[in-house]
Amino acid sequence: MEDAAAVRNAEAMRIGAVFPHTEIGADPGAIRAWAQAVEELGYRHVQAFDHVLGAGVDNRPGWRGYASDDLFHEVFVLFGYLAAISESLEFATGVLVLPQRQTALVAKQAAEVDVLSGGRLRLGVGVGWNDVEYEALGEQFGTRGRRLDEQIEVLRALWAQPTITYSGRWHHIDNAGINPLPPRRRIPVWIGGNSEAALRRAGTVGDGWLPQRGPDDEGRRLVERVREHARAAGRTTDEIGVEPRLTLAQVPRPGWAEFAAGWRDLGATHLCVNTMGFGLASLDEHIAILGEVIHTLS
């Protein structure tokens, strides 16, 4: 059964492009040009990362990761803009750091993007790593994993019904709801991360999983862990999508096709291409390399 699913996945793997937040700048014309070029090249979706605040490094020696100098467009506003200037692109967060955001507000924002795009949103969520950002947004860093599980449940309830009554550990909603609702009364929720907790979420409640490594022996082991969790939850494994990320700066050029083929063999349904960090100096260079990659992978 899983072999048949792998064949179907191999035939239908959707290729997307990672929005180059830190290298595209703030010119809306450049963002429009990039998105329209991506669509014309044949990419099926755009994946965007999520950071609301960046940490200043002047008082944080040894800081690793994104900082206040790194430009990040807010994902829901960005997707609303891209929805108006594209026809078929799907929009995916990769990932939205859900526990640092208010759940009902995320439900509203995601539903609005889904409405305005005609049902083209896919919500990838994860716990994140930046405690500075959590503190600044008024959310607890230490409970983020446990809260994420409840948040997914609340999101799905709010998207499905005009009003809900919900009482959990962190959420209390008394006969209230969002309007408008998403066209499908649901938005796919994908889980990001390689931790055992992320693998469990992907297998038990996720519509898909966003791994962050290559299709090596460890990648194969992680895929099987997701499938084990799915089977234990009474789910079929082919109802869970898989979208790895091909970061060009980390995979030598001759290995791009092999990377994609390896994940295809592991049952990947999607793959996204990340051009950031590859030493590209202009928008035209980002677009040109995306053209080379889509030609190589197809």
Backbone as CSV, one residue per row, in Angstrom:
resi,resn,N_x,N_y,N_z,CA_x,CA_y,CA_z,C_x,C_y,C_z
1,MET,0.829,-1.208,0.000,0.000,0.000,0.000,0.865,1.260,0.000
2,GLU,1.922,1.256,0.847,2.791,2.416,0.882,3.633,2.525,-0.385
3,ASP,3.961,1.384,-1.020,4.681,1.449,-2.286,3.845,2.160,-3.335
4,ALA,2.549,1.851,-3.386,1.656,2.506,-4.339,1.570,3.995,-4.055
5,ALA,1.536,4.344,-2.765,1.485,5.762,-2.395,2.758,6.461,-2.841
6,ALA,3.903,5.792,-2.692,5.170,6.387,-3.106,5.188,6.647,-4.602
7,VAL,4.608,5.719,-5.384,4.536,5.913,-6.836,3.701,7.144,-7.160
8,ARG,2.550,7.280,-6.492,1.708,8.446,-6.740,2.436,9.726,-6.363
9,ASN,3.152,9.694,-5.243,3.881,10.873,-4.810,4.984,11.238,-5.792
10,ALA,5.679,10.239,-6.314,6.756,10.489,-7.265,6.237,11.164,-8.524
11,GLU,5.029,10.801,-8.923,4.458,11.373,-10.136,3.951,12.790,-9.925
12,ALA,3.659,13.152,-8.669,2.959,14.408,-8.430,3.713,15.363,-7.530
13,MET,5.004,15.160,-7.282,5.725,16.027,-6.359,5.692,17.468,-6.845
14,ARG,5.203,18.336,-6.011,5.017,19.746,-6.357,6.258,20.526,-5.933
15,ILE,6.780,21.352,-6.835,7.990,22.120,-6.559,7.614,23.565,-6.266
16,GLY,8.092,24.075,-5.133,7.839,25.457,-4.748,9.134,26.217,-4.526
17,ALA,9.012,27.527,-4.329,10.164,28.393,-4.094,10.025,29.078,-2.744
18,VAL,11.118,29.149,-2.022,11.137,29.862,-0.746,11.257,31.351,-1.020
19,PHE,10.368,32.142,-0.437,10.438,33.595,-0.581,11.729,34.093,0.072
20,PRO,12.585,34.838,-0.684,13.901,35.221,-0.156,13.850,36.456,0.741
21,HIS,13.187,36.300,1.883,12.964,37.413,2.809,14.169,38.317,2.977
22,THR,15.292,37.719,3.372,16.444,38.511,3.807,17.233,39.119,2.653
23,GLU,16.862,38.789,1.412,17.669,39.248,0.279,16.852,39.981,-0.788
24,ILE,15.553,40.123,-0.596,14.734,40.747,-1.634,14.449,42.213,-1.353
25,GLY,14.581,42.642,-0.108,14.343,44.037,0.232,12.874,44.355,0.430
26,ALA,12.554,45.650,0.485,11.206,46.105,0.823,10.478,46.758,-0.338
27,ASP,11.021,46.676,-1.545,10.368,47.271,-2.721,9.227,46.371,-3.179
28,PRO,7.964,46.842,-3.115,6.860,45.987,-3.549,6.946,45.595,-5.018
29,GLY,7.577,46.424,-5.846,7.747,46.070,-7.249,8.647,44.868,-7.426
30,ALA,9.700,44.785,-6.606,10.600,43.632,-6.673,9.882,42.369,-6.211
31,ILE,9.075,42.494,-5.183,8.322,41.334,-4.680,7.345,40.850,-5.736
32,ARG,6.669,41.785,-6.396,5.748,41.421,-7.481,6.495,40.708,-8.605
33,ALA,7.626,41.264,-9.012,8.394,40.680,-10.113,8.853,39.269,-9.768
34,TRP,9.309,39.082,-8.523,9.766,37.758,-8.104,8.613,36.756,-8.146
35,ALA,7.485,37.109,-7.555,6.355,36.179,-7.474,5.824,35.824,-8.860
36,GLN,5.721,36.812,-9.731,5.190,36.533,-11.058,6.172,35.703,-11.880
37,ALA,7.468,35.931,-11.682,8.464,35.105,-12.368,8.406,33.667,-11.872
38,VAL,8.257,33.485,-10.556,8.149,32.144,-9.980,6.969,31.398,-10.587
39,GLU,5.837,32.082,-10.700,4.649,31.438,-11.267,4.863,31.101,-12.743
40,GLU,5.479,32.013,-13.484,5.711,31.782,-14.910,6.708,30.646,-15.146
41,LEU,7.651,30.480,-14.230,8.640,29.403,-14.368,8.034,28.023,-14.113
42,GLY,6.866,27.988,-13.520,6.207,26.710,-13.283,6.244,26.224,-11.855
43,TYR,6.733,27.056,-10.935,6.687,26.676,-9.524,5.230,26.669,-9.063
44,ARG,4.925,25.729,-8.161,3.536,25.530,-7.760,3.151,26.301,-6.502
45,HIS,4.146,26.627,-5.678,3.814,27.324,-4.434,4.987,28.172,-3.956
46,VAL,4.676,29.083,-3.052,5.664,29.924,-2.388,5.647,29.580,-0.907
47,GLN,6.821,29.312,-0.359,6.930,29.071,1.072,7.630,30.262,1.715
48,ALA,7.103,30.736,2.846,7.684,31.889,3.535,7.967,31.549,4.988
49,PHE,9.118,32.020,5.474,9.485,31.857,6.875,8.770,32.921,7.708
50,ASP,8.833,32.782,9.035,8.135,33.701,9.926,9.045,34.178,11.037
51,HIS,9.269,35.486,11.087,9.853,36.137,12.259,9.197,37.501,12.399
52,VAL,8.764,37.830,13.603,8.108,39.113,13.861,9.125,40.137,14.327
53,LEU,9.992,39.747,15.235,11.043,40.632,15.726,12.392,39.958,15.591
54,GLY,13.410,40.777,15.385,14.774,40.269,15.348,15.557,40.760,16.552
55,ALA,16.383,39.916,17.113,17.174,40.284,18.290,18.338,41.187,17.901
56,GLY,18.534,42.255,18.666,19.731,43.068,18.504,20.943,42.316,19.036
57,VAL,22.046,42.398,18.313,23.209,41.587,18.693,24.258,42.381,19.468
58,ASP,24.050,43.692,19.637,25.066,44.500,20.309,25.253,44.098,21.767
59,ASN,24.214,43.584,22.406,24.336,43.133,23.799,24.198,41.620,23.926
60,ARG,24.369,40.907,22.805,24.265,39.443,22.798,25.456,38.833,22.061
61,PRO,26.621,38.864,22.663,27.801,38.284,21.993,27.601,36.799,21.740
62,GLY,28.004,36.371,20.562,27.860,34.962,20.209,26.487,34.583,19.714
63,TRP,25.602,35.571,19.485,24.252,35.272,19.002,24.327,34.535,17.670
64,ARG,23.520,33.489,17.545,23.474,32.724,16.306,22.039,32.724,15.799
65,GLY,21.874,32.873,14.509,20.538,32.898,13.924,20.195,34.286,13.426
66,TYR,18.965,34.428,12.945,18.516,35.710,12.417,18.541,36.777,13.502
67,ALA,18.797,38.025,13.085,18.907,39.136,14.024,18.115,40.332,13.499
68,SER,18.207,41.458,14.200,17.392,42.623,13.862,17.736,43.208,12.497
69,ASP,18.917,42.934,11.980,19.297,43.436,10.656,18.672,42.628,9.520
70,ASP,18.122,41.456,9.829,17.530,40.606,8.794,16.078,41.012,8.541
71,LEU,15.778,41.317,7.288,14.442,41.783,6.921,13.505,40.585,6.735
72,PHE,12.371,40.634,7.422,11.342,39.606,7.270,9.994,40.275,7.050
73,HIS,9.368,39.993,5.911,8.009,40.475,5.675,7.028,39.638,6.498
74,GLU,5.993,40.269,7.018,5.000,39.547,7.814,4.218,38.626,6.888
75,VAL,4.114,37.350,7.250,3.690,36.345,6.285,2.243,36.519,5.815
76,PHE,1.323,36.848,6.695,-0.069,36.944,6.271,-0.301,38.164,5.380
77,VAL,0.331,39.277,5.714,0.231,40.460,4.857,0.880,40.172,3.503
78,LEU,2.043,39.532,3.541,2.733,39.168,2.295,1.848,38.288,1.428
79,PHE,1.242,37.270,2.002,0.420,36.354,1.215,-0.833,37.051,0.676
80,GLY,-1.388,37.992,1.440,-2.521,38.752,0.924,-2.136,39.530,-0.327
81,TYR,-0.935,40.116,-0.311,-0.436,40.846,-1.476,-0.184,39.902,-2.649
82,LEU,0.471,38.778,-2.369,0.784,37.835,-3.444,-0.483,37.207,-4.038
83,ALA,-1.509,37.035,-3.216,-2.758,36.465,-3.720,-3.369,37.352,-4.795
84,ALA,-3.197,38.653,-4.649,-3.801,39.589,-5.601,-3.037,39.680,-6.914
85,ILE,-1.775,39.253,-6.928,-0.959,39.410,-8.135,-0.583,38.078,-8.754
86,SER,-1.200,36.998,-8.300,-0.924,35.669,-8.853,-2.240,34.969,-9.147
87,GLU,-2.161,33.899,-9.918,-3.373,33.188,-10.305,-3.485,31.795,-9.695
88,SER,-2.369,31.100,-9.579,-2.458,29.697,-9.163,-1.507,29.317,-8.044
89,LEU,-0.601,30.197,-7.671,0.376,29.860,-6.639,-0.311,29.525,-5.320
90,GLU,0.128,28.434,-4.704,-0.276,28.128,-3.342,0.689,28.861,-2.408
91,PHE,0.200,29.206,-1.221,1.026,29.903,-0.240,1.164,29.036,0.998
92,ALA,2.403,28.862,1.461,2.665,27.980,2.600,3.629,28.661,3.561
93,THR,3.333,28.585,4.836,4.283,29.063,5.826,5.226,27.922,6.181
94,GLY,6.514,28.265,6.349,7.478,27.188,6.553,8.582,27.525,7.544
95,VAL,8.246,27.788,8.829,6.937,27.626,9.445,6.526,28.912,10.160
96,LEU,5.221,29.007,10.413,4.708,30.021,11.314,5.003,29.568,12.744
97,VAL,5.614,30.450,13.524,5.922,30.113,14.926,4.638,30.333,15.725
98,LEU,3.794,29.331,15.718,2.434,29.479,16.232,2.358,29.813,17.716
99,PRO,3.156,29.187,18.599,2.963,29.472,20.024,3.335,30.887,20.450
100,GLN,3.987,31.674,19.580,4.266,33.058,19.953,3.180,34.006,19.430
101,ARG,2.123,33.432,18.877,1.012,34.238,18.351,-0.300,33.829,19.022
102,GLN,-1.259,34.759,19.056,-2.576,34.466,19.595,-3.332,33.556,18.621
103,THR,-3.874,32.476,19.126,-4.459,31.441,18.269,-5.665,31.944,17.488
104,ALA,-6.587,32.605,18.146,-7.792,33.074,17.453,-7.435,34.097,16.379
105,LEU,-6.440,34.939,16.653,-6.020,35.916,15.655,-5.403,35.225,14.449
106,VAL,-4.587,34.193,14.690,-4.026,33.417,13.577,-5.144,32.764,12.770
107,ALA,-6.155,32.212,13.455,-7.285,31.602,12.751,-7.947,32.612,11.829
108,LYS,-8.133,33.832,12.320,-8.762,34.898,11.533,-7.889,35.294,10.345
109,GLN,-6.603,35.520,10.602,-5.699,35.945,9.535,-5.566,34.872,8.458
110,ALA,-5.407,33.630,8.884,-5.263,32.543,7.915,-6.528,32.370,7.093
111,ALA,-7.687,32.445,7.748,-8.952,32.326,7.022,-9.093,33.444,5.999
112,GLU,-8.672,34.642,6.362,-8.785,35.779,5.440,-7.901,35.577,4.213
113,VAL,-6.664,35.123,4.422,-5.793,34.842,3.285,-6.393,33.743,2.421
114,ASP,-6.950,32.732,3.045,-7.540,31.626,2.293,-8.738,32.100,1.476
115,VAL,-9.545,32.968,2.049,-10.692,33.524,1.328,-10.219,34.354,0.132
116,LEU,-9.292,35.266,0.367,-8.859,36.185,-0.684,-8.038,35.507,-1.771
117,SER,-7.449,34.366,-1.452,-6.660,33.640,-2.450,-7.453,32.530,-3.125
118,GLY,-8.705,32.331,-2.727,-9.497,31.260,-3.304,-9.080,29.893,-2.816
119,GLY,-8.714,29.789,-1.534,-8.367,28.491,-0.963,-6.962,28.035,-1.260
120,ARG,-6.005,28.969,-1.318,-4.638,28.608,-1.705,-3.643,28.629,-0.540
121,LEU,-4.118,28.567,0.694,-3.211,28.630,1.834,-2.966,27.258,2.432
122,ARG,-1.723,27.030,2.814,-1.319,25.848,3.584,-0.498,26.355,4.756
123,LEU,-0.897,26.013,5.968,-0.281,26.588,7.159,0.706,25.605,7.785
124,GLY,1.986,25.872,7.598,3.011,25.106,8.295,3.303,25.765,9.628
125,VAL,3.337,24.979,10.693,3.533,25.546,12.027,4.660,24.819,12.751
126,GLY,5.264,25.527,13.704,6.316,24.939,14.509,6.513,25.733,15.774
127,VAL,7.439,25.282,16.615,7.626,25.906,17.925,8.673,27.003,17.917
128,GLY,9.529,27.056,16.886,10.551,28.087,16.829,11.695,27.845,17.804
129,TRP,12.607,28.829,17.858,13.835,28.680,18.648,14.232,29.964,19.366
130,ASN,13.572,31.086,19.040,14.036,32.399,19.477,13.299,32.851,20.734
131,ASP,13.919,32.653,21.896,13.269,33.040,23.147,13.123,34.545,23.281
132,VAL,13.999,35.315,22.623,13.898,36.778,22.657,12.583,37.226,22.014
133,GLU,12.249,36.598,20.914,11.024,36.935,20.199,9.792,36.573,21.029
134,TYR,9.811,35.406,21.655,8.698,34.994,22.510,8.475,36.005,23.629
135,GLU,9.550,36.395,24.294,9.429,37.331,25.416,8.842,38.660,24.948
136,ALA,9.317,39.167,23.815,8.842,40.449,23.310,7.373,40.402,22.910
137,LEU,6.907,39.222,22.506,5.503,39.072,22.108,4.608,38.654,23.275
138,GLY,5.179,38.526,24.459,4.386,38.249,25.642,3.933,36.823,25.792
139,GLU,4.666,35.876,25.192,4.295,34.459,25.288,5.411,33.663,25.959
140,GLN,5.053,32.550,26.566,6.016,31.729,27.290,6.776,30.812,26.333
141,PHE,8.083,30.804,26.474,8.928,29.972,25.626,8.917,28.512,26.087
142,GLY,8.884,28.303,27.405,9.034,26.960,27.946,7.858,26.039,27.728
143,THR,6.675,26.594,27.471,5.479,25.760,27.275,5.056,25.674,25.819
144,ARG,5.916,26.114,24.913,5.486,26.296,23.532,5.025,25.005,22.865
145,GLY,5.674,23.888,23.150,5.290,22.632,22.520,3.913,22.164,22.953
146,ARG,3.656,22.204,24.255,2.360,21.767,24.765,1.240,22.683,24.284
147,ARG,1.534,23.967,24.200,0.502,24.890,23.719,0.202,24.688,22.238
148,LEU,1.226,24.346,21.469,1.024,24.137,20.036,0.000,23.036,19.772
149,ASP,0.062,21.950,20.536,-0.906,20.875,20.345,-2.334,21.384,20.521
150,GLU,-2.551,22.184,21.556,-3.892,22.716,21.793,-4.265,23.749,20.730
151,GLN,-3.300,24.529,20.298,-3.571,25.549,19.287,-4.090,24.941,17.985
152,ILE,-3.502,23.838,17.564,-3.941,23.191,16.329,-5.408,22.777,16.447
153,GLU,-5.763,22.247,17.589,-7.151,21.835,17.833,-8.097,23.034,17.772
154,VAL,-7.689,24.149,18.366,-8.532,25.352,18.374,-8.655,25.933,16.970
155,LEU,-7.552,25.996,16.241,-7.599,26.507,14.873,-8.612,25.736,14.030
156,ARG,-8.534,24.443,14.076,-9.415,23.625,13.243,-10.880,23.793,13.638
157,ALA,-11.130,23.941,14.923,-12.510,24.152,15.361,-13.026,25.502,14.871
158,LEU,-12.206,26.541,14.964,-12.634,27.876,14.537,-12.864,27.945,13.031
159,TRP,-12.073,27.226,12.256,-12.236,27.229,10.803,-13.475,26.453,10.360
160,ALA,-13.912,25.499,11.160,-14.969,24.576,10.730,-16.365,25.040,11.083
161,GLN,-16.515,25.873,12.119,-17.843,26.190,12.642,-18.023,27.695,12.817
162,PRO,-19.237,28.198,12.625,-19.478,29.634,12.814,-19.142,30.117,14.222
163,THR,-19.467,29.313,15.229,-19.082,29.631,16.604,-18.662,28.345,17.303
164,ILE,-17.808,28.502,18.301,-17.391,27.343,19.090,-17.399,27.701,20.569
165,THR,-17.498,26.693,21.385,-17.242,26.812,22.819,-16.132,25.835,23.142
166,TYR,-15.062,26.354,23.682,-13.868,25.536,23.909,-13.254,25.912,25.248
167,SER,-12.902,24.919,26.024,-12.224,25.157,27.297,-11.061,24.188,27.413
168,GLY,-9.855,24.718,27.324,-8.648,23.911,27.440,-7.738,24.490,28.505
169,ARG,-6.492,24.097,28.459,-5.548,24.605,29.459,-5.183,26.053,29.191
170,TRP,-5.051,26.410,27.902,-4.622,27.756,27.542,-5.676,28.550,26.778
171,HIS,-6.759,27.929,26.356,-7.753,28.609,25.534,-9.140,28.445,26.143
172,HIS,-9.869,29.563,26.200,-11.247,29.556,26.683,-12.070,30.446,25.752
173,ILE,-12.943,29.818,24.977,-13.777,30.542,24.013,-15.228,30.191,24.310
174,ASP,-16.029,31.208,24.572,-17.427,31.000,24.950,-18.343,31.445,23.813
175,ASN,-18.769,30.470,23.001,-19.749,30.723,21.947,-19.345,31.910,21.068
176,ALA,-18.195,31.790,20.436,-17.678,32.848,19.569,-17.001,32.215,18.365
177,GLY,-16.863,32.991,17.294,-16.238,32.449,16.103,-15.734,33.529,15.183
178,ILE,-15.044,33.102,14.122,-14.517,34.036,13.134,-15.453,34.085,11.927
179,ASN,-15.399,35.180,11.208,-16.190,35.349,9.983,-15.432,36.336,9.113
180,PRO,-15.042,35.983,7.878,-15.463,34.809,7.126,-14.682,33.546,7.514
181,LEU,-15.318,32.426,7.198,-14.663,31.131,7.354,-13.916,30.780,6.065
182,PRO,-12.887,29.950,6.155,-12.189,29.532,4.927,-13.135,28.766,4.007
183,PRO,-12.959,28.878,2.695,-13.892,28.254,1.748,-14.100,26.762,1.966
184,ARG,-13.032,26.041,2.342,-13.142,24.592,2.535,-13.531,24.222,3.964
185,ARG,-13.721,25.232,4.813,-13.971,25.040,6.245,-12.791,24.338,6.930
186,ARG,-11.666,24.366,6.300,-10.437,23.846,6.876,-9.260,24.426,6.094
187,ILE,-8.129,24.480,6.722,-6.875,24.869,6.086,-5.856,23.797,6.454
188,PRO,-5.152,23.228,5.488,-4.170,22.192,5.832,-3.129,22.708,6.826
189,VAL,-2.862,21.929,7.856,-1.870,22.281,8.868,-0.713,21.289,8.772
190,TRP,0.458,21.797,8.429,1.654,20.975,8.314,2.570,21.269,9.498
191,ILE,3.359,20.285,9.887,4.206,20.391,11.061,5.669,20.459,10.650
192,GLY,6.382,21.445,11.181,7.801,21.576,10.886,8.664,21.072,12.018
193,GLY,9.839,20.541,11.669,10.801,20.139,12.680,11.173,18.676,12.628
194,ASN,12.327,18.357,13.214,12.849,16.995,13.224,12.851,16.369,14.609
195,SER,12.386,17.095,15.625,12.370,16.533,16.972,11.322,15.424,17.053
196,GLU,11.441,14.581,18.059,10.468,13.509,18.221,9.070,14.060,18.451
197,ALA,8.969,15.186,19.162,7.658,15.800,19.378,7.051,16.263,18.054
198,ALA,7.873,16.838,17.170,7.378,17.275,15.863,6.962,16.086,15.010
199,LEU,7.729,15.008,15.051,7.387,13.807,14.289,6.063,13.224,14.772
200,ARG,5.865,13.250,16.091,4.600,12.760,16.654,3.432,13.618,16.173
201,ARG,3.592,14.940,16.229,2.506,15.813,15.772,2.195,15.581,14.294
202,ALA,3.246,15.485,13.493,3.033,15.271,12.059,2.266,13.984,11.816
203,GLY,2.639,12.927,12.526,2.005,11.639,12.302,0.599,11.549,12.850
204,THR,0.349,12.191,13.983,-0.951,12.025,14.639,-1.984,13.052,14.220
205,VAL,-1.568,14.305,13.981,-2.563,15.347,13.677,-2.230,16.172,12.439
206,GLY,-1.025,16.045,11.892,-0.637,16.911,10.784,-1.188,16.468,9.443
207,ASP,-1.434,17.451,8.581,-1.739,17.157,7.181,-0.461,16.920,6.394
208,GLY,0.656,17.307,6.976,1.936,17.089,6.328,3.071,17.382,7.281
209,TRP,4.274,17.073,6.820,5.487,17.253,7.625,6.529,17.977,6.787
210,LEU,7.256,18.899,7.439,8.292,19.694,6.792,9.654,19.330,7.386
211,PRO,10.332,18.324,6.827,11.647,17.928,7.351,12.714,18.949,7.003
212,GLN,13.785,18.931,7.759,14.876,19.882,7.554,16.211,19.155,7.451
213,ARG,16.300,18.254,6.467,17.556,17.557,6.226,17.478,16.862,4.866
214,GLY,18.541,16.182,4.510,18.582,15.499,3.237,17.960,14.113,3.293
215,PRO,17.844,13.451,2.129,17.236,12.121,2.046,18.239,11.010,2.331
216,ASP,18.931,11.135,3.456,19.941,10.155,3.832,19.326,9.119,4.772
217,ASP,20.164,8.324,5.407,19.650,7.296,6.311,18.863,7.907,7.465
218,GLU,19.335,9.055,7.962,18.604,9.707,9.045,17.269,10.257,8.550
219,GLY,17.262,10.815,7.342,16.008,11.269,6.766,15.013,10.137,6.613
220,ARG,15.502,8.981,6.165,14.641,7.806,6.030,14.083,7.371,7.389
221,ARG,14.939,7.436,8.425,14.484,7.057,9.765,13.382,8.002,10.258
222,LEU,13.558,9.292,9.989,12.563,10.267,10.441,11.233,10.064,9.720
223,VAL,11.291,9.791,8.427,10.062,9.500,7.683,9.334,8.313,8.296
224,GLU,10.083,7.278,8.623,9.455,6.090,9.192,8.867,6.374,10.566
225,ARG,9.506,7.255,11.340,8.931,7.623,12.642,7.592,8.329,12.465
226,VAL,7.509,9.227,11.496,6.222,9.885,11.218,5.171,8.839,10.871
227,ARG,5.550,7.883,10.029,4.608,6.841,9.611,4.207,5.944,10.782
228,GLU,5.140,5.664,11.667,4.816,4.856,12.842,3.794,5.574,13.722
229,HIS,4.000,6.864,13.929,3.045,7.639,14.722,1.676,7.675,14.037
230,ALA,1.680,7.790,12.717,0.416,7.817,11.982,-0.340,6.507,12.145
231,ARG,0.365,5.394,11.966,-0.288,4.084,12.100,-0.824,3.877,13.511
232,ALA,-0.059,4.329,14.513,-0.506,4.181,15.902,-1.767,4.997,16.170
233,ALA,-1.944,6.082,15.408,-3.118,6.932,15.572,-4.280,6.487,14.687
234,GLY,-4.109,5.352,13.969,-5.173,4.847,13.112,-5.286,5.571,11.787
235,ARG,-4.208,6.234,11.368,-4.224,6.965,10.105,-3.495,6.169,9.034
236,THR,-3.825,6.452,7.765,-3.052,5.892,6.665,-1.909,6.848,6.356
237,THR,-0.754,6.286,6.049,0.423,7.130,5.893,0.372,8.004,4.650
238,ASP,-0.395,7.619,3.642,-0.423,8.436,2.429,-1.331,9.645,2.549
239,GLU,-1.947,9.870,3.714,-2.719,11.096,3.895,-1.864,12.205,4.492
240,ILE,-0.565,11.932,4.713,0.344,12.913,5.292,1.362,13.318,4.236
241,GLY,1.335,14.585,3.825,2.290,15.074,2.851,3.670,15.262,3.462
242,VAL,4.680,15.348,2.611,6.062,15.565,3.048,6.693,16.601,2.135
243,GLU,7.243,17.669,2.728,7.910,18.699,1.923,9.282,19.045,2.494
244,PRO,10.345,18.475,1.945,11.698,18.873,2.333,12.087,20.183,1.661
245,ARG,13.202,20.724,2.100,13.693,21.998,1.558,15.074,21.797,0.951
246,LEU,15.209,22.139,-0.329,16.501,22.108,-1.014,17.134,23.490,-0.881
247,THR,18.060,23.631,0.056,18.782,24.888,0.236,20.027,24.851,-0.639
248,LEU,20.047,25.675,-1.662,21.104,25.594,-2.668,22.484,25.823,-2.078
249,ALA,22.564,26.639,-1.043,23.856,26.929,-0.427,24.421,25.728,0.325
250,GLN,23.593,24.730,0.593,24.033,23.574,1.377,24.190,22.305,0.548
251,VAL,23.688,22.321,-0.668,23.762,21.146,-1.538,24.517,21.529,-2.805
252,PRO,25.640,20.918,-3.111,26.390,21.267,-4.320,25.523,21.134,-5.576
253,ARG,25.774,21.958,-6.533,24.974,21.998,-7.764,24.767,20.621,-8.406
254,PRO,25.792,19.784,-8.523,25.573,18.465,-9.136,24.635,17.567,-8.336
255,GLY,24.372,17.929,-7.071,23.541,17.089,-6.233,22.094,17.514,-6.120
256,TRP,21.703,18.578,-6.828,20.329,19.075,-6.699,19.309,18.030,-7.145
257,ALA,19.518,17.464,-8.318,18.564,16.473,-8.825,18.554,15.222,-7.949
258,GLU,19.717,14.844,-7.461,19.804,13.660,-6.596,19.060,13.899,-5.280
259,PHE,19.177,15.113,-4.736,18.462,15.472,-3.507,16.958,15.308,-3.719
260,ALA,16.454,15.868,-4.824,15.014,15.781,-5.112,14.587,14.340,-5.345
261,ALA,15.381,13.602,-6.103,15.030,12.210,-6.387,15.048,11.367,-5.122
262,GLY,16.001,11.648,-4.242,16.070,10.900,-2.998,14.837,11.105,-2.139
263,TRP,14.384,12.343,-2.046,13.175,12.603,-1.271,11.936,12.072,-1.978
264,ARG,11.955,12.107,-3.301,10.834,11.535,-4.056,10.699,10.042,-3.734
265,ASP,11.832,9.368,-3.654,11.818,7.937,-3.334,11.305,7.676,-1.920
266,LEU,11.488,8.650,-1.028,11.004,8.507,0.342,9.535,8.914,0.481
267,GLY,8.923,9.307,-0.622,7.499,9.622,-0.593,7.168,11.086,-0.486
268,ALA,8.135,11.981,-0.748,7.844,13.412,-0.676,6.772,13.792,-1.688
269,THR,5.825,14.604,-1.240,4.759,15.100,-2.110,5.071,16.486,-2.649
270,HIS,5.911,17.219,-1.917,6.297,18.583,-2.264,7.796,18.736,-2.037
271,LEU,8.375,19.778,-2.633,9.749,20.160,-2.361,9.848,21.656,-2.605
272,CYS,10.570,22.368,-1.745,10.751,23.804,-1.982,12.232,24.124,-2.135
273,VAL,12.509,25.161,-2.897,13.869,25.545,-3.266,14.207,26.866,-2.591
274,ASN,15.258,26.860,-1.786,15.680,28.044,-1.049,16.940,28.622,-1.674
275,THR,16.846,29.863,-2.180,17.979,30.511,-2.839,18.767,31.417,-1.905
276,MET,18.281,31.663,-0.700,18.987,32.545,0.229,20.310,31.930,0.662
277,GLY,21.314,32.793,0.824,22.624,32.338,1.261,23.491,31.775,0.158
278,PHE,23.024,31.852,-1.089,23.753,31.271,-2.213,24.689,32.282,-2.875
279,GLY,24.768,33.477,-2.312,25.664,34.499,-2.846,25.088,35.257,-4.022
280,LEU,23.773,35.315,-4.133,23.135,36.007,-5.245,23.038,37.500,-4.933
281,ALA,23.377,38.329,-5.922,23.517,39.764,-5.669,22.321,40.590,-6.114
282,SER,21.368,39.990,-6.809,20.259,40.779,-7.332,19.012,39.915,-7.483
283,LEU,17.892,40.599,-7.676,16.634,39.908,-7.927,16.739,39.050,-9.182
284,ASP,17.360,39.593,-10.227,17.489,38.843,-11.480,18.270,37.546,-11.274
285,GLU,19.266,37.580,-10.406,20.039,36.365,-10.150,19.204,35.330,-9.395
286,HIS,18.368,35.776,-8.471,17.471,34.850,-7.784,16.533,34.174,-8.784
287,ILE,15.977,34.964,-9.680,15.042,34.422,-10.666,15.762,33.483,-11.629
288,ALA,16.977,33.864,-12.047,17.725,33.030,-13.001,18.060,31.671,-12.394
289,ILE,18.481,31.654,-11.136,18.845,30.365,-10.536,17.610,29.508,-10.315
290,LEU,16.473,30.130,-10.011,15.235,29.357,-9.901,14.862,28.726,-11.237
291,GLY,15.138,29.442,-12.326,14.901,28.875,-13.650,15.793,27.682,-13.907
292,GLU,17.053,27.769,-13.494,17.982,26.656,-13.673,17.541,25.449,-12.838
293,VAL,17.106,25.704,-11.613,16.743,24.610,-10.733,15.492,23.887,-11.246
294,ILE,14.470,24.633,-11.641,13.237,23.972,-12.082,13.488,23.154,-13.333
295,HIS,14.397,23.624,-14.182,14.762,22.860,-15.380,15.495,21.573,-14.974
296,THR,16.399,21.694,-13.999,17.153,20.519,-13.531,16.240,19.485,-12.898
297,LEU,15.305,19.940,-12.069,14.450,19.005,-11.336,13.367,18.389,-12.198
298,SER,13.007,19.054,-13.285,11.938,18.513,-14.123,12.482,17.588,-15.208
